């Protein structure tokens, strides 16, 4: 069977993270949503997404296809239902379609003509940017079981102090030296060639993906995920770094999500709690105003390729778009549009040619080419986000 993941209605609610990727390629837990589905299904998947992303994330359609709403995370019961779908059948959770069967010659889908199967079990759905860190505890635990079932961890080095050894899994090539791991509050997963340096103190759940690094003396609270090639120091709590991003020095990051290729300067801090303990509001690209999150703790949401200088201070509930460059004293505004250059004293447009120069250098440091496909994506995002730079 051919499985296709589609963005669905939540795509706009997940901006700015979905400016540069389909919903399926958001990381929550240990794996991306796509990686979870492929692991459960035993098949590769393709994507229905925005037109400017199709060159990098093409759709593969065959005579028979099952479309899957990428905002839903798989579990054993749901996957079994999806695998058993037949023509003119669909799986729903309330008003939301999770998956449906379609054929190549179907011009449109009329769910009124479908047999609608209700999924009544609990399922994780990522509807908003803040769900990525709010639901990360559950997602790490589910992925930990999926990835470690029937497998044996590499041994924990003698210099490592640990609690809850049975909840610690170390992949081949990982390095741990004179650190403290407490997995009594949730599992700790350390992937291939990841490294925890001396003096680090970790409280699970924690997911470290391939080649991620915890630098000397880092203090990590769960539920936190470091995507591939992330480098982290200082204090981090309940945050997700999608990949290739750095918070390499002291400073606090809490209840936050960083996209790929982000960099936080030394002593950067974010607030995750308002002084009056009130509910946090966060910029919504859907309503173009600040929306209620229902959360008391909510920090920073930062899109791909954004950077900030040393001693940057982010207010509670700040959203930073794609390729913003923030610096200077004082608190920048709570919504920083994509391709903005400046800080608390004001912003100007970050010119695309200058963005391309920086992105090329940054990606080369990880031996990844900033090719024409990636350039066209950023160029499309630059045009799509122009209106926000007038706010």
Wavefront OBJ file of the C-alpha trace (Angstrom):
o trace
v 0.000 0.000 0.000
v 1.097 3.585 -0.656
v 0.854 5.944 2.322
v 0.731 9.737 1.928
v 0.917 12.162 4.872
v -0.982 15.411 4.415
v -0.693 18.698 6.327
v -4.378 19.177 7.090
v -6.005 22.160 8.775
v -3.321 22.504 11.461
v -0.596 23.675 9.076
v -1.250 27.369 9.700
v -1.502 26.836 13.463
v 2.006 25.322 13.366
v 3.640 28.287 11.641
v 6.435 29.457 11.672
v 7.749 25.875 11.952
v 5.736 24.748 8.909
v 6.953 27.579 6.690
v 9.953 25.358 5.903
v 8.649 21.792 6.343
v 5.491 19.695 6.117
v 3.675 18.906 9.358
v 5.007 15.327 9.035
v 8.597 16.482 9.490
v 8.094 18.128 12.867
v 10.019 16.355 15.615
v 8.200 15.531 18.830
v 9.486 12.874 21.192
v 12.526 11.150 19.707
v 11.365 10.807 16.093
v 9.693 13.091 13.582
v 6.019 12.383 12.909
v 6.987 10.894 9.530
v 9.603 8.621 11.111
v 7.026 7.366 13.626
v 4.495 6.451 10.906
v 7.138 4.777 8.748
v 8.429 2.764 11.698
v 4.923 1.520 12.582
v 3.756 0.956 8.992
v 6.962 -0.619 7.667
v 6.711 1.572 4.545
v 8.186 4.854 3.384
v 5.763 7.748 2.995
v 5.420 10.828 0.813
v 3.676 14.134 1.434
v 0.934 16.512 0.348
v 2.078 19.975 1.373
v 2.472 23.560 0.170
v 3.386 23.991 -3.494
v 6.732 25.688 -2.822
v 7.780 22.741 -0.616
v 6.869 20.041 -3.159
v 10.269 20.026 -4.863
v 11.932 18.939 -1.610
v 8.976 16.908 -0.309
v 7.296 15.399 -3.396
v 4.115 13.347 -3.346
v 4.189 9.815 -4.761
v 0.742 8.640 -5.870
v -0.175 5.131 -7.011
v -3.420 3.426 -8.038
v -4.335 2.812 -4.395
v -3.386 5.182 -1.582
v -4.078 5.787 2.084
v -3.981 9.448 3.073
v -2.945 10.119 6.685
v -3.426 13.338 8.631
v 0.117 14.121 9.795
v -1.041 15.963 12.911
v -1.934 12.596 14.497
v 0.797 10.490 16.072
v 0.555 6.745 15.446
v 0.014 4.007 17.998
v -0.514 0.255 17.610
v -4.315 0.370 17.600
v -4.534 3.298 15.183
v -1.970 1.837 12.783
v -3.869 -1.448 12.634
v -7.032 0.429 11.657
v -5.160 2.428 9.020
v -3.580 -0.695 7.531
v -6.998 -2.358 7.243
v -8.698 0.523 5.412
v -10.553 -0.433 2.254
v -11.991 1.597 -0.610
v -14.443 4.276 0.521
v -13.470 3.906 4.178
v -12.115 6.588 6.510
v -10.989 6.769 10.148
v -12.255 9.749 12.149
v -11.598 11.155 15.606
v -14.656 13.263 16.275
v -14.870 15.806 13.442
v -11.244 15.256 12.360
v -10.308 12.763 9.662
v -7.242 10.721 10.600
v -6.901 8.589 7.468
v -8.841 7.606 4.357
v -8.505 5.328 1.342
v -8.347 6.903 -2.111
v -7.571 5.875 -5.683
v -5.549 7.577 -8.375
v -8.599 8.353 -10.529
v -10.639 9.937 -7.714
v -11.051 13.612 -8.576
v -12.437 14.577 -5.179
v -13.222 12.956 -1.846
v -16.766 13.083 -0.478
v -16.728 11.764 3.069
v -20.529 11.586 3.038
v -20.127 8.637 0.673
v -17.472 7.004 2.892
v -17.926 4.500 5.667
v -16.724 6.521 8.640
v -14.945 4.487 11.326
v -14.640 6.237 14.677
v -11.316 5.901 16.519
v -12.290 5.784 20.183
v -8.879 5.195 21.797
v -6.582 7.930 23.139
v -4.347 9.478 20.485
v -1.836 12.333 20.484
v -2.584 15.142 18.027
v -0.299 18.137 17.424
v -2.669 21.056 16.803
v -0.581 24.030 17.946
v 3.080 24.977 18.235
v 2.948 24.738 22.019
v 1.691 21.140 21.801
v 5.201 20.173 20.669
v 6.655 20.798 24.123
v 3.418 20.232 26.104
v 2.973 16.709 24.687
v 6.671 15.892 24.474
v 6.629 13.852 27.686
v 4.076 11.406 26.260
v 5.797 11.357 22.860
v 9.252 10.557 24.291
v 7.841 7.695 26.357
v 6.000 6.223 23.348
v 9.038 6.507 21.074
v 11.318 5.044 23.751
v 9.184 1.905 23.896
v 9.015 1.695 20.114
v 12.772 2.056 19.566
v 14.061 -0.057 22.446
v 11.650 -3.002 22.489
v 13.593 -6.271 22.349
v 16.941 -4.468 22.195
v 19.820 -4.138 24.633
v 21.414 -0.822 25.555
v 25.134 -0.242 25.396
v 26.569 -0.367 28.925
v 26.418 2.741 31.119
v 30.030 3.896 31.726
v 31.429 3.478 35.260
v 31.934 7.236 35.678
v 28.207 7.953 35.212
v 25.940 8.279 38.247
v 22.433 7.168 37.473
v 18.991 6.446 38.900
v 16.561 4.209 37.029
v 19.050 2.297 34.874
v 16.236 0.310 33.272
v 14.913 3.553 31.735
v 18.231 4.556 30.161
v 19.100 3.435 26.629
v 22.452 4.209 25.022
v 23.053 3.601 21.323
v 26.361 2.555 19.802
v 29.006 5.270 19.645
v 27.492 7.545 22.311
v 29.913 9.122 24.823
v 29.105 9.822 28.481
v 31.676 11.064 30.997
v 31.255 11.986 34.695
v 27.607 13.014 34.373
v 24.427 12.373 36.399
v 21.340 10.764 34.837
v 18.021 10.508 36.696
v 15.564 8.397 34.711
v 13.135 7.864 37.593
v 10.924 10.656 36.183
v 11.040 9.431 32.583
v 13.250 7.600 30.068
v 16.578 8.886 28.797
v 17.484 7.967 25.214
v 20.976 8.727 23.913
v 21.358 8.091 20.196
v 24.346 7.122 18.063
v 27.398 9.355 18.418
v 25.660 11.699 20.865
v 27.756 13.055 23.729
v 27.130 14.122 27.327
v 30.161 15.980 28.665
v 31.487 16.138 32.209
v 29.376 17.698 34.937
v 26.025 17.501 33.144
v 22.950 16.848 35.287
v 19.974 15.300 33.487
v 16.448 14.558 34.684
v 14.324 12.582 32.221
v 12.492 12.329 29.955
v 15.300 13.273 27.578
v 15.812 12.387 23.914
v 19.221 13.029 22.357
v 19.303 12.329 18.621
v 22.373 11.453 16.555
v 25.470 13.632 17.064
v 23.722 15.896 19.604
v 25.888 17.242 22.430
v 25.303 18.358 26.008
v 28.172 20.686 26.871
v 30.062 20.907 30.151
v 27.862 21.355 33.205
v 24.527 21.555 31.385
v 21.361 21.202 33.491
v 18.512 19.494 31.640
v 14.958 18.969 32.868
v 12.443 16.800 31.049
v 10.687 16.541 28.815
v 13.380 17.764 26.421
v 14.392 16.687 22.926
v 17.643 17.562 21.155
v 17.373 16.832 17.445
v 20.340 15.706 15.316
v 23.545 17.745 15.620
v 22.210 20.087 18.319
v 24.649 21.515 20.870
v 23.257 22.607 24.215
v 24.669 24.177 27.357
v 23.254 26.031 30.362
v 19.757 25.256 31.672
v 16.990 23.750 29.533
v 13.530 22.648 30.619
v 10.702 21.016 28.613
v 11.970 22.196 25.237
v 12.332 20.730 21.745
v 15.130 21.581 19.302
v 14.179 20.123 15.925
v 17.769 19.691 14.701
v 21.049 21.409 13.784
v 20.427 24.189 16.323
v 22.692 25.473 19.081
v 22.231 26.865 22.553
v 25.861 26.381 23.353
v 26.318 28.505 26.477
v 24.797 29.482 29.806
v 21.290 30.908 29.920
v 17.787 29.481 30.342
v 15.482 27.966 27.697
v 12.140 26.679 28.930
v 8.826 25.471 27.476
v 10.088 26.314 24.014
v 10.554 25.019 20.468
v 13.480 25.902 18.214
v 13.447 25.004 14.511
v 16.530 23.928 12.561
v 19.703 25.983 12.075
v 18.918 28.338 14.982
v 21.580 29.780 17.274
v 21.109 31.407 20.680
v 23.979 33.657 21.779
v 25.710 33.271 25.150
v 23.541 34.095 28.187
v 20.348 34.227 26.146
v 17.327 33.735 28.422
v 13.634 33.336 27.862
v 10.831 33.880 30.333
v 8.308 31.044 30.489
v 6.053 32.459 33.224
v 4.376 35.872 33.446
v 4.974 37.939 36.586
v 1.249 37.828 37.361
v 1.072 34.057 36.655
v -1.615 34.712 34.026
v -2.377 32.543 31.009
v 0.149 33.077 28.215
v -0.976 34.399 24.839
v 1.015 33.549 21.715
v 1.015 35.106 18.244
v -1.293 33.200 15.881
v -0.683 33.253 12.128
v -4.256 32.043 11.675
v -6.005 34.922 13.420
v -3.133 37.460 13.073
v -3.459 38.342 16.708
v -2.321 36.938 20.047
v -4.267 33.809 20.979
v -4.862 32.085 24.307
v -2.750 28.968 24.863
v -4.398 27.680 28.027
v -0.875 27.471 29.480
v 0.727 29.143 32.463
v 4.210 28.143 31.239
v 5.071 29.009 27.635
v 8.380 30.364 26.349
v 9.854 30.826 22.879
v 8.796 29.488 19.470
v 11.519 30.127 16.868
v 11.439 29.304 13.156
v 14.324 27.858 11.127
v 17.556 29.821 10.523
v 16.858 32.464 13.184
v 19.652 33.749 15.413
v 20.069 35.994 18.426
v 23.084 37.781 19.909
v 24.590 37.463 23.391
v 22.457 38.423 26.404
v 19.225 38.416 24.399
v 16.106 38.413 26.586
v 12.856 36.928 25.277
v 9.567 37.711 27.002
v 7.041 35.043 27.961
v 5.261 33.724 24.875
v 7.497 35.069 22.095
v 7.195 33.899 18.477
v 10.144 34.450 16.134
v 9.730 33.709 12.439
v 12.147 32.268 9.881
v 15.608 33.834 9.340
v 15.295 36.596 11.915
v 18.446 38.144 13.385
v 17.924 39.600 16.873
v 20.456 41.574 18.924
v 20.873 44.453 21.358
v 19.667 45.235 24.877
v 16.094 45.138 26.122
v 13.237 42.782 25.295
v 12.326 42.451 21.606
v 8.610 42.409 20.821
v 6.608 39.219 21.417
v 6.176 38.640 17.688
v 9.251 38.975 15.477
v 8.350 38.524 11.792
v 10.431 36.376 9.448
v 13.473 38.040 7.851
v 13.638 40.773 10.505
v 16.917 42.402 11.572
v 17.171 44.286 14.879
v 15.888 44.188 18.439
v 14.049 46.142 21.136
v 14.807 49.449 19.416
v 13.141 48.311 16.182
v 13.507 46.066 13.140
v 14.361 46.426 9.486
v 14.097 43.827 6.725
v 16.853 41.216 6.655
v 17.742 41.210 2.962
v 17.535 37.838 1.211
v 21.029 38.061 -0.290
v 22.490 38.531 3.198
v 20.379 35.662 4.535
v 21.675 33.380 1.781
v 25.284 34.242 2.623
v 24.814 33.292 6.280
v 22.791 30.129 5.606
v 25.415 28.896 3.146
v 28.205 29.299 5.724
v 26.183 27.779 8.573
v 25.117 24.677 6.632
v 28.636 24.114 5.286
v 29.817 23.772 8.895
v 27.706 20.592 9.039
v 28.860 19.478 5.567
v 25.403 20.122 4.108
v 24.974 22.028 0.868
v 22.674 25.026 0.724
v 21.440 23.985 -2.697
v 19.059 25.656 -5.124
v 16.080 23.744 -3.730
v 16.681 25.127 -0.246
v 17.281 28.596 -1.681
v 13.963 28.517 -3.520
v 12.155 27.499 -0.332
v 13.602 30.416 1.651
v 12.886 32.763 -1.236
v 9.242 31.622 -1.238
v 8.980 32.108 2.533
v 10.542 35.572 2.165
v 7.780 36.568 -0.259
v 5.008 34.858 1.715
v 5.939 36.653 4.952
v 6.410 40.189 3.590
v 3.072 41.373 4.955
v 4.072 40.537 8.525
v 7.106 42.827 8.369
v 4.691 45.772 8.253
v 3.137 44.869 11.632
l 1 2 3 4 5 6 7 8 9 10 11 12 13 14 15 16 17 18 19 20 21 22 23 24 25 26 27 28 29 30 31 32 33 34 35 36 37 38 39 40 41 42 43 44 45 46 47 48 49 50 51 52 53 54 55 56 57 58 59 60 61 62 63 64 65 66 67 68 69 70 71 72 73 74 75 76 77 78 79 80 81 82 83 84 85 86 87 88 89 90 91 92 93 94 95 96 97 98 99 100 101 102 103 104 105 106 107 108 109 110 111 112 113 114 115 116 117 118 119 120 121 122 123 124 125 126 127 128 129 130 131 132 133 134 135 136 137 138 139 140 141 142 143 144 145 146 147 148 149 150 151 152 153 154 155 156 157 158 159 160 161 162 163 164 165 166 167 168 169 170 171 172 173 174 175 176 177 178 179 180 181 182 183 184 185 186 187 188 189 190 191 192 193 194 195 196 197 198 199 200 201 202 203 204 205 206 207 208 209 210 211 212 213 214 215 216 217 218 219 220 221 222 223 224 225 226 227 228 229 230 231 232 233 234 235 236 237 238 239 240 241 242 243 244 245 246 247 248 249 250 251 252 253 254 255 256 257 258 259 260 261 262 263 264 265 266 267 268 269 270 271 272 273 274 275 276 277 278 279 280 281 282 283 284 285 286 287 288 289 290 291 292 293 294 295 296 297 298 299 300 301 302 303 304 305 306 307 308 309 310 311 312 313 314 315 316 317 318 319 320 321 322 323 324 325 326 327 328 329 330 331 332 333 334 335 336 337 338 339 340 341 342 343 344 345 346 347 348 349 350 351 352 353 354 355 356 357 358 359 360 361 362 363 364 365 366 367 368 369 370 371 372 373 374 375 376 377 378 379 380 381 382 383 384 385 386 387 388 389 390 391
